[in-house]
Amino acid sequence: MKAEYSLSDFNGIMKNPFYDKLNKEVVVPLRRDVYQVFASIAEQNGEDPEKIMRRCLADYAKKLQEHE
């Protein structure tokens, strides 16, 4: 198994026919007090609360994958 893949490795490969059906936008409802925590952190760092939430979700997903 290759350690890394390049774009040339994927040339000529058929696109996943289910990509558009399975790739859906996900919306997660948050309580106002939870959003306020992210908003205050974002204000201190000069960022958008949504960016911080996405970064937290990505970090958590990475940690879950490491433990599998």
C-alpha positions as CSV (number, residue, x, y, z in Angstrom):
1,M,0.0,0.0,0.0
2,K,1.3,3.4,-0.9
3,A,2.0,5.9,1.9
4,E,1.0,8.9,-0.2
5,Y,-1.0,9.3,-3.4
6,S,-0.7,12.0,-6.1
7,L,-3.3,13.4,-8.5
8,S,-1.9,11.2,-11.3
9,D,-2.9,8.1,-9.3
10,F,-6.5,9.2,-9.6
11,N,-6.6,10.1,-13.3
12,G,-8.9,7.9,-15.2
13,I,-10.8,6.6,-12.2
14,M,-14.6,6.8,-12.3
15,K,-16.1,9.4,-10.0
16,N,-18.3,8.0,-7.2
17,P,-21.8,7.8,-8.7
18,F,-23.4,8.2,-5.2
19,Y,-21.3,11.3,-4.3
20,D,-24.1,13.8,-4.9
21,K,-26.8,11.7,-3.2
22,L,-24.7,11.0,-0.1
23,N,-22.9,14.4,0.3
24,K,-25.4,16.4,2.3
25,E,-25.1,19.6,4.3
26,V,-25.4,19.0,8.0
27,V,-27.0,21.6,10.3
28,V,-26.4,21.2,14.0
29,P,-28.7,23.3,16.3
30,L,-27.1,25.0,19.2
31,R,-28.6,26.5,22.3
32,R,-28.0,30.2,22.7
33,D,-25.7,29.8,25.8
34,V,-23.5,27.3,23.9
35,Y,-23.2,29.6,20.9
36,Q,-22.4,32.5,23.3
37,V,-19.4,30.6,24.6
38,F,-18.0,30.3,21.0
39,A,-18.9,33.9,20.3
40,S,-17.0,35.2,23.3
41,I,-13.9,33.1,22.4
42,A,-14.2,34.3,18.8
43,E,-14.5,38.0,19.9
44,Q,-11.3,37.6,22.0
45,N,-9.4,36.2,19.0
46,G,-11.0,38.3,16.3
47,E,-12.5,35.3,14.5
48,D,-16.0,34.1,13.4
49,P,-17.7,31.8,15.9
50,E,-18.5,29.4,13.0
51,K,-14.8,29.0,12.2
52,I,-14.0,28.1,15.8
53,M,-16.9,25.6,15.9
54,R,-15.7,24.0,12.7
55,R,-12.1,23.7,14.0
56,C,-13.3,22.1,17.2
57,L,-15.4,19.6,15.3
58,A,-12.5,18.8,13.0
59,D,-10.1,18.3,16.0
60,Y,-12.6,16.1,17.8
61,A,-13.2,14.0,14.6
62,K,-9.4,13.6,14.3
63,K,-9.1,12.4,17.9
64,L,-11.9,9.9,17.4
65,Q,-10.1,8.5,14.3
66,E,-6.9,8.2,16.3
67,H,-8.6,6.1,19.0
68,E,-10.3,3.6,16.5
